[in-house]
Amino acid sequence: MTEYNIYCDENCHLEHDRQPIMVIGCIWCPEEADRQVVEE
C-alpha cells in the first residue's frame, strides 16, 4: 500500500484580509518521493 504526504495552503483569510475570494490548494506525493519534492 502506498502512503501519501499531503501539503495544503490557503491564499488569504477572508475575515482579516477583506478579500472577496479565498483559494485553497494542495499537492500530494507518494511518501517515498517526499525528499525529492522538498529539494526541487
Secondary structure, 3 states (H helix, E strand, C coil): CCCEEEEEEECCCHHHHCCCCCCEEEEEEEHHHHHHHHHC
